[in-house]
Amino acid sequence: MHSFSRSWTALLDAVAGLPDEDFDKPSGCTGWLVRDLVCHLVIDAQDVLITLVTPADEPATTDAPGYWTLLPGPPTGDDPLDALIPRLAAAYGEPRRLKHHIDDVGTAAVRAAGLADPATRVRTQDMVLTVADYLSAYVLEGTLHHLDLVAHLPAAPGPPTETLAVARIALVAVAGAAFPASLTDTDALRTGTGRSTPTSAQTADLGDLAARLPLILG
């Protein structure tokens, strides 16, 4: 619960501190500007709020690693929601409106997460899992998108060290294999999810895991 709050609060703070001109710069998500990514984060925060108030009576059907589906390749932009995001982002007009909305729903999501019972089971995307597992999955989501946010913004603050470490552990659980210690947490997350291409030295250190990368999370 703490890791979710820490990761998403840092992400919201990073967005709040961006100058307006940064919203028209590319993000780490191929084809999306920073404003598009922030619009996607609004939807993420709304999903957290919806899920936390959608209890389930039946047993859990998955856990935090099982929340993720491994896709055969990166998004192509053909998905209707992916295609909708840039249009929604553009509709906000001035960045201050988008900043206000992500701060509004993002702060509410963090507050709701802090009030939720970790053991409660919730339903999302035809899955049932505990609040603790759901929020654990969203630490990985928030941290990866924080890296996306600052990918081309060297002056913007990146994710906290502690949540990078937690997100790395989460990605290891999805992969079912550890990343070598020679890779920093940031490198493991970026390389592991296809956000960067491993160097020849990193490929050698990755060993058999290199052939399974990238892990495209959906």
ABEGO torsion letter per residue (X at the ends): XAAAAAAAAAAAAAAAABBAAAAABBBABBGBBAAAAAAAAAAAAAAAAAAAABBBABBBABBAAAABBBBABBBAGABAAAAAAAAAAAAAEBAAAAAAAAAAAAAAAAAAAAABBAABBBBBGGBBBBAAAAAAAAAAAAAAAAAAAAAABAABBBBBAAAAAAAAAAAAAAAGBBBBAABBAAAAAAAAAGABBBBAAAAAAAEAAAAAOBBBBX
